[in-house]
Amino acid sequence: AVESIFFHRQVRSIFTLGHSRGVILLALAMQEIPVVEYSPREIKKSVCGNGNASKQQVRYMINQLYPLKESPKRDDAFDALAVATCHYNRMKWLQ
């Protein structure tokens, strides 16, 4: 599962994100691994129950769901855990 791309003000960032995303999607396609995309709003709603949740709220919920000895320092790690949690929740509902 991956987060869908969203509007970003910094052009350089969006190009870097687009290139990284393209490499990931190509690698998955070459291995015939299906890709599911979720919007940031869908992810926040799945994790926090509110599609307009802040980064801090997502971080708090991830820490509640996965109590680790040491909390990840980077937002990227929380984003990845949030996407995985959203996908898990969605797959649970489909079964």
N, C-alpha and C positions, 0 to 999 in steps of 0.2 A: 504494500500500500504506500502511496506517496501523497504528499500535499499538493493540491493543484496550484498552479502559478497564479499570482495575484498582482494587482497594480502596485508599482513601487516608484517612488519619486526619483531615486538615484539611478540614472541610466546605466552607469557602469555596473552597479550591483545586479540589475535585472539581466544584463548580458551574461555576467558570470554565473548567475543562478540558472539561466537558460542553457548555457553550455554544460554545466554540471548535470542538470536534469536530463538533457539529451543523451549524455553518456550513460547515465543510469538506465534510462528507458531503452536504449539500444542494447545494453548488456542483458537486460531482462528479456527483451524480444528475441535476441539470439539464442537464449536458453529456453525459449517458449514458456516463460514464466508469466502468468497473467498479471496485469497491473490494474489496481483499483485506485482511483483518485478521490480524495475528499477535500472539500474546500475548508479554509481556515474556520469558517463559521460552523460547518458540520463537525469538525474535530472538537472545537470548544464546547459545542452543545453536547456531544457524546461524553466528554470528560467531565464537564462542569455542570451540565444541565442548562447552560446559558450560552447561546451562540455569540453573545457580545462580551464574553468573559475576557478579563485582562490577562496579560502574560503572568502576572503575579498569582491570579486565581488558578490558572492552569498549573503553574508550578506547585501551588499548595495542594491541589487535588492529586497530582502525580505523586507528591511526597506522602500523601495519605494512602494512596492505593499501593504504593511500592515503598514501604519503609526500609530504606537502605541505611547501612552504617554511616555512610557519607553521601550526602546529597550531591548530584552532579553540579558542577560550577557553571557550565555553559548552557545558554538557552537552547542551543541546537540539540543537546541531549534530551531536554524536556520536550522539545518539539517532536523528536523521534519517538519518544515514549508515548506522547499524546496521539500521534498517528497510529502507532501499533495498538494502543488501547481502543481507539475509535474503530479500527478494523476488526479487532477481536469482538467488540460489542456488536458490530454490524453482522459478523458471521454467526454469532450466537443467536441473533434474532432470526436469521435465515434458516436455521436448522429446525 
